[in-house]
Amino acid sequence: MVISSTDPAAEQQVYISTFASRYVRQSLPRFKMPNSSMPKEAAYQIINDELMLDGNPRLNLASFVTTWMEPECDQLMLAAINKNYVDMDEYPVTTELQNRCVNMIANLYHAPIGDGETAVGVGTIGSSEAIMLAGLAFKRKWQQKRKAQGKPYDKPNIVTGANVQVCWEKFARYFEVELKEVKLKEGYYVMDPVKAVEMVDENTICVAAILGSTLTGEFENVKLLHELLTNKNKETGWDTPIHVDAASGGFIAPFVYPDLEWDFRLPLVKSINVSGHKYGLVYAGVGWVVWRTKEDLPEELVFHINYLGSDQPTFTLNFSKGSSQIIAQYYQLIRLGFEGYKNIIENCIENARILKEGIEKIGRFEIVSKDVGVPLVAFALKDSSKHTVFEISENLRRFGWIVPAYTMPADAQNVAVLRVVVREDFSRGLAERLVSHIELVVKELELLPSRTAIEVAHVDSVQEENRGAKSAKKTEREIIKEAARTWRRFVNAKKTGVC
């Protein structure tokens, strides 16, 4: 195409493209800040071109995090992008919106809030921070009681299932709390309440139950856990409490399983966390933690800021953070209301059902996830002797799908599954298309040599060679030859995809 010299816009675009290309060639390989500035259009093009290589967020079926919101909410978020939430005296309305969100969520979870009272809770960056805050509150309450009793308070522990999200391991390590995990077993991939209560001792600061396991989406039986723990507390004189990690299920259960007792209706449940950026339907970066009563959050952990003649308590690990996600959460709560959330979650459940039935019809998979829980489908190969779920995950990326494959935690680590999270923007049409691609990938793999067989053959050949090796000391030439043979086998194995 010939560009006319009388077209300024075209000439400018050529200049920008040339500048960007030269910058990428000269500067990026060194990973150094450029010495000189560049046109804003060139900077935009460089970054935009690179970001094109990212996956499509809507096809990222590994993530529970919201990837679509209404344009009106996008506008509100963009307008608030320069607001630092911590500046409460400058942005008192934003603070008020956060407090309204806390009260709405606490009421949703049946917190015992009296007339004229406000709920106790706070907005966080996500459920990870929320869990850290809840865990700190439990630890401090336990320490206070032990000190008052004149007992040791240096060895706190927390009881969870092995299926907990990694943030619980972070809490335990960062804040020096022993993590006592209830191991899983094949066919049962959540915490067993009976085993959990058996592990509770006088140093247990709380038992953490999950409403929506990351692995299978299943809700743990919080009510049974509560009954068993109540009995143990009566027998021992302890008052071990429960925290519910409702990161995924906290915006699901109240709308579609209203009779399920898992929240503050159970007296031992002292705090609950939930991710606003999952089924709270807000972009990544917002979570919530609410406490049953003010007494469940030690006052010494709360900082007080006085502005506009009122006291504003704050309890967070972060200081500066954006206001956009808080505003977006409030938008969703008042825009959708109970009916809107219920309709969206029911639609997700229906699409998950369609996906599940389609995968079952392929005939190669066993469904691992449950019908009651987070709308997702986790499934394993019935026969993994020739090919694995990891190969299926890898091949689905050809079509743009990001479907994770992983092994279960101890003691079910021999089970490997694929998992598809069904979010608001995952339609029935996408579900049907995904099923067709999974079926195509399975048929293609059946025509290929078995990676597993190749790997086993490779291991057997190495073992046979080791058994037949001479006991005499090898010469330098023999050592070099053996190293070359080993390396050649490694390269050939890599060509077939063996890791």
C-alpha positions as CSV (number, residue, x, y, z in Angstrom):
1,M,0.0,0.0,0.0
2,V,1.4,3.4,-1.0
3,I,0.9,6.1,1.6
4,S,0.3,9.6,0.3
5,S,2.6,12.2,1.8
6,T,-0.4,14.4,2.1
7,D,-2.0,12.1,4.7
8,P,-0.7,13.3,8.1
9,A,-2.5,10.6,10.0
10,A,-1.0,7.8,7.9
11,E,2.5,9.4,8.2
12,Q,2.1,9.6,11.9
13,Q,1.1,6.0,12.2
14,V,4.1,4.9,10.1
15,Y,6.3,6.9,12.4
16,I,4.8,5.4,15.5
17,S,5.1,1.9,14.2
18,T,8.7,2.4,13.1
19,F,9.5,3.9,16.5
20,A,7.8,1.1,18.4
21,S,9.6,-1.6,16.3
22,R,13.0,0.1,16.8
23,Y,12.4,0.3,20.6
24,V,11.4,-3.4,20.8
25,R,14.5,-4.5,18.9
26,Q,16.9,-2.3,20.7
27,S,15.6,-2.0,24.3
28,L,13.5,-4.9,25.3
29,P,16.2,-7.6,25.1
30,R,18.2,-5.7,27.7
31,F,15.2,-5.3,30.0
32,K,16.4,-1.8,30.8
33,M,14.4,1.4,31.2
34,P,14.8,3.5,27.9
35,N,17.1,6.5,28.2
36,S,14.7,8.7,26.3
37,S,10.9,9.2,26.2
38,M,8.7,8.0,23.4
39,P,5.3,9.2,21.9
40,K,2.4,8.0,24.0
41,E,0.9,6.3,20.9
42,A,4.1,4.3,20.5
43,A,4.1,3.2,24.2
44,Y,0.4,2.2,23.8
45,Q,1.1,0.2,20.7
46,I,4.1,-1.7,22.2
47,I,2.1,-2.8,25.2
48,N,-1.1,-3.4,23.3
49,D,0.7,-5.6,20.8
50,E,2.3,-7.7,23.6
51,L,-1.0,-8.1,25.5
52,M,-2.6,-9.6,22.4
53,L,-0.7,-12.7,23.2
54,D,-2.5,-13.2,26.5
55,G,-5.3,-15.7,26.8
56,N,-8.9,-14.6,26.4
57,P,-10.3,-14.0,30.0
58,R,-13.7,-15.3,29.0
59,L,-12.2,-18.6,27.8
60,N,-10.1,-18.9,31.0
61,L,-12.2,-21.6,32.6
62,A,-9.6,-22.1,35.4
63,S,-10.7,-19.0,37.2
64,F,-13.6,-18.2,39.5
65,V,-12.9,-14.5,39.0
66,T,-15.5,-12.3,37.2
67,T,-14.5,-11.4,33.7
68,W,-17.5,-9.3,32.6
69,M,-19.5,-6.4,34.0
70,E,-22.1,-4.0,32.6
71,P,-20.8,-0.9,30.8
72,E,-22.5,1.4,33.4
73,C,-20.4,-0.3,36.1
74,D,-17.3,0.0,34.1
75,Q,-17.9,3.7,33.8
76,L,-18.3,4.0,37.6
77,M,-15.1,2.1,38.2
78,L,-13.1,4.2,35.7
79,A,-14.4,7.4,37.3
80,A,-13.2,6.2,40.7
81,I,-9.8,4.9,39.5
82,N,-7.9,7.8,41.0
83,K,-9.5,7.5,44.4
84,N,-7.4,6.1,47.2
85,Y,-9.9,4.3,49.5
86,V,-7.8,4.9,52.6
87,D,-8.4,8.7,52.3
88,M,-11.7,8.4,54.2
89,D,-12.0,12.1,55.1
90,E,-11.6,13.0,51.4
91,Y,-13.9,10.3,50.2
92,P,-16.5,9.8,52.9
93,V,-19.2,8.6,50.5
94,T,-17.0,5.8,49.3
95,T,-16.5,4.7,52.9
96,E,-20.3,4.8,53.4
97,L,-20.8,2.6,50.4
98,Q,-18.3,0.1,51.9
99,N,-20.3,0.1,55.1
100,R,-23.5,-0.5,53.3
101,C,-22.0,-3.5,51.5
102,V,-20.8,-4.9,54.8
103,N,-24.3,-4.6,56.3
104,M,-26.0,-6.1,53.2
105,I,-23.6,-9.1,53.2
106,A,-23.9,-9.6,57.0
107,N,-27.7,-9.6,56.8
108,L,-27.5,-12.1,53.9
109,Y,-25.6,-14.4,56.3
110,H,-28.1,-14.0,59.1
111,A,-25.8,-12.0,61.4
112,P,-27.5,-11.2,64.7
113,I,-27.7,-7.5,64.2
114,G,-29.9,-5.6,66.6
115,D,-32.0,-2.5,65.9
116,G,-29.8,0.5,65.4
117,E,-26.7,-1.6,65.2
118,T,-24.3,-2.0,62.3
119,A,-22.6,-5.1,61.1
120,V,-18.9,-5.7,61.9
121,G,-16.8,-6.3,58.8
122,V,-14.5,-4.8,56.2
123,G,-13.7,-4.8,52.5
124,T,-10.5,-6.4,51.5
125,I,-8.3,-7.0,48.4
126,G,-9.7,-10.5,48.2
127,S,-10.5,-13.5,50.3
128,S,-6.8,-14.0,51.0
129,E,-6.6,-10.8,53.0
130,A,-10.0,-11.5,54.6
131,I,-8.8,-14.9,55.8
132,M,-5.6,-13.4,57.2
133,L,-7.8,-10.9,59.2
134,A,-10.2,-13.6,60.4
135,G,-7.3,-15.8,61.4
136,L,-5.6,-13.0,63.3
137,A,-8.8,-12.3,65.2
138,F,-9.1,-16.0,66.2
139,K,-5.5,-16.2,67.2
140,R,-5.7,-13.1,69.4
141,K,-8.9,-14.2,71.1
142,W,-7.4,-17.6,71.9
143,Q,-4.2,-16.0,73.2
144,Q,-6.2,-13.6,75.4
145,K,-8.1,-16.5,77.0
146,R,-5.0,-18.6,77.5
147,K,-3.2,-15.7,79.2
148,A,-6.1,-15.1,81.5
149,Q,-6.1,-18.8,82.5
150,G,-2.3,-18.8,83.0
151,K,-1.8,-21.4,80.3
152,P,0.8,-21.5,77.5
153,Y,-0.2,-19.6,74.4
154,D,2.7,-20.2,72.1
155,K,1.5,-23.2,70.1
156,P,-1.8,-22.3,68.3
157,N,-3.2,-24.5,65.6
158,I,-6.0,-24.4,63.1
159,V,-7.9,-27.4,61.7
160,T,-8.8,-27.5,58.0
161,G,-9.2,-30.0,55.2
162,A,-6.3,-30.7,52.8
163,N,-8.5,-29.1,50.1
164,V,-8.1,-25.6,51.4
165,Q,-6.9,-22.8,49.2
166,V,-3.2,-21.9,49.5
167,C,-4.0,-18.7,51.4
168,W,-4.7,-20.8,54.5
169,E,-1.2,-22.2,54.3
170,K,0.1,-18.6,53.9
171,F,-1.7,-17.6,57.1
172,A,-0.3,-20.5,59.0
173,R,3.2,-19.8,57.9
174,Y,3.2,-16.0,58.1
175,F,1.5,-15.8,61.5
176,E,3.1,-18.9,63.1
177,V,0.1,-21.1,63.5
178,E,0.3,-24.9,63.0
179,L,-1.9,-26.1,60.2
180,K,-3.6,-29.4,61.0
181,E,-5.0,-30.8,57.8
182,V,-7.6,-33.6,57.5
183,K,-6.5,-35.7,54.6
184,L,-8.8,-36.5,51.7
185,K,-9.5,-39.9,50.2
186,E,-10.5,-41.1,46.8
187,G,-14.2,-40.4,46.3
188,Y,-14.4,-37.9,49.2
189,Y,-12.6,-34.6,48.4
190,V,-13.7,-32.4,51.2
191,M,-13.0,-32.2,54.9
192,D,-14.5,-35.0,57.0
193,P,-16.2,-33.3,59.9
194,V,-15.7,-36.3,62.2
195,K,-12.0,-36.4,61.6
196,A,-11.7,-32.7,61.9
197,V,-13.3,-32.6,65.3
198,E,-11.0,-35.5,66.4
199,M,-8.0,-33.3,65.6
200,V,-9.2,-30.4,67.7
201,D,-7.3,-29.8,70.9
202,E,-7.0,-27.0,73.5
203,N,-4.6,-25.1,71.2
204,T,-7.1,-25.0,68.3
205,I,-8.0,-21.4,67.5
206,C,-10.7,-22.4,65.1
207,V,-11.9,-25.0,62.6
208,A,-12.1,-23.7,59.0
209,A,-14.9,-25.1,56.8
210,I,-15.1,-24.4,53.1
211,L,-18.3,-23.5,51.4
212,G,-17.3,-24.3,47.8
213,S,-14.1,-26.3,47.5
214,T,-11.6,-25.0,44.9
215,L,-11.1,-28.6,43.7
216,T,-14.6,-29.8,43.1
217,G,-16.9,-26.9,44.1
218,E,-18.5,-29.0,46.9
219,F,-19.9,-27.5,50.0
220,E,-18.6,-28.9,53.2
221,N,-21.1,-30.0,55.8
222,V,-20.9,-27.0,58.2
223,K,-24.0,-28.0,60.1
224,L,-22.7,-31.5,61.0
225,L,-19.3,-29.9,61.9
226,H,-21.1,-27.5,64.2
227,E,-23.1,-30.3,65.9
228,L,-19.9,-32.4,66.5
229,L,-17.9,-29.5,67.7
230,T,-20.6,-28.3,70.0
231,N,-20.6,-31.7,71.7
232,K,-16.9,-31.7,72.0
233,N,-16.8,-28.2,73.5
234,K,-19.4,-29.4,76.1
235,E,-17.3,-32.5,77.0
236,T,-14.0,-30.6,77.3
237,G,-15.0,-27.2,78.4
238,W,-13.4,-25.6,75.4
239,D,-15.1,-23.1,73.1
240,T,-13.5,-23.8,69.8
241,P,-15.2,-21.7,67.1
242,I,-15.8,-22.1,63.4
243,H,-14.8,-19.9,60.5
244,V,-16.5,-20.4,57.1
245,D,-14.4,-19.8,54.0
246,A,-17.2,-18.9,51.6
247,A,-14.9,-17.3,49.0
248,S,-16.7,-19.1,46.2
249,G,-20.0,-20.2,47.8
250,G,-20.9,-17.1,49.8
251,F,-22.7,-15.5,46.9
252,I,-24.3,-18.8,45.8
253,A,-25.9,-20.6,48.8
254,P,-28.1,-17.7,50.1
255,F,-29.8,-17.4,46.7
256,V,-30.3,-21.0,45.5
257,Y,-29.9,-23.0,48.7
258,P,-31.6,-20.8,51.3
259,D,-32.4,-23.6,53.7
260,L,-28.8,-24.8,53.9
261,E,-27.5,-23.9,57.4
262,W,-23.9,-22.9,57.2
263,D,-23.7,-19.3,58.3
264,F,-24.4,-17.2,61.5
265,R,-27.5,-19.3,62.1
266,L,-25.0,-21.7,63.7
267,P,-23.8,-20.2,67.0
268,L,-20.2,-21.4,66.7
269,V,-19.7,-19.7,63.3
270,K,-17.9,-16.5,64.4
271,S,-16.7,-15.1,61.0
272,I,-17.2,-15.6,57.3
273,N,-15.2,-14.4,54.3
274,V,-16.4,-14.1,50.7
275,S,-14.9,-13.0,47.4
276,G,-16.7,-10.2,45.8
277,H,-14.7,-10.8,42.7
278,K,-16.0,-14.3,42.2
279,Y,-19.8,-14.9,42.3
280,G,-20.2,-11.4,43.9
281,L,-19.7,-10.5,40.2
282,V,-17.1,-7.8,40.5
283,Y,-13.7,-7.6,38.7
284,A,-10.7,-8.9,40.6
285,G,-9.6,-7.1,43.7
286,V,-12.4,-7.2,46.3
287,G,-13.3,-9.5,49.2
288,W,-15.2,-9.3,52.4
289,V,-15.0,-10.6,55.9
290,V,-17.8,-10.2,58.5
291,W,-17.9,-11.1,62.1
292,R,-20.8,-12.4,64.1
293,T,-20.6,-9.7,66.7
294,K,-18.3,-6.9,67.8
295,E,-17.0,-9.2,70.6
296,D,-15.6,-11.6,68.0
297,L,-13.2,-9.0,66.7
298,P,-10.6,-8.1,69.4
299,E,-10.6,-4.3,69.8
300,E,-6.8,-4.2,70.0
301,L,-6.6,-5.2,66.4
302,V,-8.8,-2.3,65.2
303,F,-7.4,1.1,64.4
304,H,-9.7,4.1,64.8
305,I,-9.7,7.1,62.5
306,N,-11.7,10.2,63.5
307,Y,-13.1,12.3,60.7
308,L,-16.1,14.5,60.2
309,G,-16.9,14.1,63.9
310,S,-17.4,10.3,63.8
311,D,-15.2,7.3,64.6
312,Q,-14.2,5.1,61.7
313,P,-12.7,1.8,62.8
314,T,-10.3,0.1,60.3
315,F,-8.9,-3.4,60.3
316,T,-6.9,-4.2,57.2
317,L,-3.4,-5.5,56.2
318,N,-3.1,-3.0,53.4
319,F,-3.1,0.7,53.5
320,S,-3.6,2.3,50.1
321,K,-6.0,0.6,47.7
322,G,-8.4,1.6,45.0
323,S,-12.0,2.5,45.5
324,S,-13.3,1.1,42.2
325,Q,-14.0,-2.4,43.3
326,I,-15.9,-1.3,46.4
327,I,-18.1,1.0,44.3
328,A,-18.6,-1.9,41.8
329,Q,-19.7,-4.2,44.5
330,Y,-22.3,-1.7,45.8
331,Y,-23.5,-1.3,42.2
332,Q,-24.1,-5.0,41.8
333,L,-25.8,-5.4,45.1
334,I,-28.4,-2.6,44.4
335,R,-28.6,-3.2,40.6
336,L,-29.3,-7.0,40.8
337,G,-30.8,-7.3,44.2
338,F,-31.7,-10.8,45.6
339,E,-33.8,-11.7,42.5
340,G,-31.0,-10.7,40.1
341,Y,-28.3,-12.7,41.9
342,K,-30.7,-15.7,42.1
343,N,-31.4,-15.6,38.4
344,I,-27.7,-15.4,37.4
345,I,-26.6,-18.2,39.7
346,E,-29.5,-20.4,38.6
347,N,-28.4,-19.8,35.0
348,C,-24.9,-20.8,35.8
349,I,-26.1,-24.0,37.4
350,E,-28.2,-24.8,34.4
351,N,-25.2,-24.3,32.0
352,A,-23.0,-26.4,34.3
353,R,-25.7,-29.2,34.0
354,I,-25.6,-29.0,30.3
355,L,-21.8,-29.1,30.2
356,K,-21.8,-32.1,32.6
357,E,-24.3,-34.0,30.5
358,G,-22.3,-33.3,27.4
359,I,-19.1,-34.5,28.9
360,E,-20.8,-37.7,30.2
361,K,-22.0,-38.5,26.7
362,I,-18.5,-38.6,25.4
363,G,-18.1,-41.8,27.5
364,R,-14.5,-41.3,28.5
365,F,-14.9,-39.3,31.8
366,E,-16.1,-39.8,35.3
367,I,-17.7,-36.7,36.9
368,V,-16.1,-35.9,40.2
369,S,-17.9,-32.7,41.2
370,K,-21.3,-32.6,42.9
371,D,-24.6,-31.2,41.8
372,V,-25.0,-29.0,45.0
373,G,-22.2,-26.5,45.2
374,V,-20.3,-24.0,43.1
375,P,-21.4,-24.3,39.4
376,L,-18.5,-26.1,38.0
377,V,-17.7,-29.4,36.4
378,A,-14.7,-31.5,37.6
379,F,-14.1,-34.7,35.7
380,A,-11.5,-37.4,35.5
381,L,-10.6,-39.9,32.8
382,K,-12.0,-43.4,33.3
383,D,-8.8,-44.8,31.8
384,S,-5.5,-42.9,32.1
385,S,-3.3,-45.8,31.0
386,K,-2.7,-44.3,27.6
387,H,-3.3,-40.6,27.9
388,T,-3.8,-38.1,30.7
389,V,-6.0,-35.1,31.6
390,F,-2.8,-33.0,31.3
391,E,-2.6,-33.8,27.6
392,I,-6.3,-32.9,27.1
393,S,-5.7,-29.6,28.9
394,E,-2.7,-28.9,26.7
395,N,-4.5,-29.7,23.5
396,L,-7.6,-27.6,24.4
397,R,-5.4,-24.5,24.3
398,R,-5.3,-24.9,20.5
399,F,-8.9,-23.7,20.5
400,G,-8.3,-20.9,23.0
401,W,-9.7,-22.8,26.1
402,I,-7.8,-22.6,29.3
403,V,-9.0,-25.7,31.3
404,P,-6.8,-26.6,34.3
405,A,-5.7,-30.2,35.0
406,Y,-4.4,-31.0,38.5
407,T,-4.0,-33.8,41.0
408,M,-5.9,-33.9,44.2
409,P,-4.2,-33.2,47.6
410,A,-3.1,-36.0,50.0
411,D,-4.3,-38.7,50.4
412,A,-6.1,-38.7,47.0
413,Q,-3.1,-37.5,44.9
414,N,-3.5,-40.4,42.5
415,V,-6.6,-38.8,41.2
416,A,-6.1,-36.2,38.4
417,V,-9.0,-34.1,37.1
418,L,-10.0,-31.4,34.7
419,R,-12.1,-28.5,36.0
420,V,-14.4,-26.0,34.2
421,V,-15.7,-23.1,36.2
422,V,-19.1,-21.8,34.9
423,R,-19.3,-18.1,35.4
424,E,-22.0,-15.6,34.4
425,D,-20.5,-15.0,30.9
426,F,-20.2,-18.7,30.1
427,S,-23.2,-19.3,27.9
428,R,-24.9,-22.5,26.8
429,G,-23.4,-22.0,23.4
430,L,-19.9,-21.9,24.8
431,A,-20.7,-25.0,26.9
432,E,-21.8,-27.0,23.8
433,R,-18.7,-25.8,21.8
434,L,-16.4,-26.8,24.6
435,V,-17.9,-30.3,24.7
436,S,-17.3,-30.7,21.0
437,H,-13.7,-29.6,21.3
438,I,-13.1,-32.0,24.3
439,E,-14.6,-34.8,22.2
440,L,-12.4,-33.9,19.2
441,V,-9.2,-33.8,21.4
442,V,-10.0,-37.2,22.9
443,K,-10.5,-38.7,19.5
444,E,-7.2,-37.2,18.2
445,L,-5.3,-38.5,21.3
446,E,-6.6,-42.0,20.7
447,L,-4.8,-42.0,17.4
448,L,-1.5,-41.0,18.9
449,P,1.1,-43.1,20.6
450,S,0.6,-43.3,24.4
451,R,2.9,-40.8,26.2
452,T,2.6,-43.0,29.3
453,A,3.8,-46.1,27.5
454,I,6.7,-44.1,26.0
455,E,7.7,-42.9,29.4
456,V,7.5,-46.3,31.0
457,A,9.5,-47.8,28.1
458,H,12.2,-45.1,28.6
459,V,12.4,-45.8,32.4
460,D,12.6,-49.6,31.7
461,S,15.4,-49.2,29.2
462,V,17.4,-47.0,31.7
463,Q,16.9,-49.6,34.5
464,E,17.9,-52.4,32.2
465,E,21.0,-50.6,31.1
466,N,21.9,-49.9,34.7
467,R,21.5,-53.6,35.6
468,G,23.7,-54.7,32.8
469,A,26.4,-52.1,33.4
470,K,29.9,-53.4,34.0
471,S,31.1,-53.2,37.6
472,A,34.6,-52.2,36.3
473,K,35.6,-48.6,36.5
474,K,34.5,-46.8,33.3
475,T,37.0,-45.0,31.1
476,E,36.5,-41.4,30.3
477,R,35.4,-42.2,26.8
478,E,32.8,-44.7,28.1
479,I,31.5,-42.0,30.5
480,I,31.1,-39.5,27.6
481,K,29.3,-42.1,25.4
482,E,26.9,-42.9,28.2
483,A,26.2,-39.3,28.9
484,A,25.6,-38.8,25.2
485,R,23.2,-41.7,25.0
486,T,21.3,-40.5,28.1
487,W,21.0,-37.0,26.7
488,R,19.8,-38.3,23.3
489,R,17.1,-40.3,25.0
490,F,16.1,-37.2,27.0
491,V,15.8,-35.1,23.8
492,N,13.8,-37.8,22.0
493,A,11.5,-38.1,25.0
494,K,10.9,-34.3,25.0
495,K,10.0,-34.5,21.3
496,T,7.2,-36.9,22.1
497,G,6.0,-34.6,24.8
498,V,7.2,-36.5,27.9
499,C,8.1,-34.2,30.8
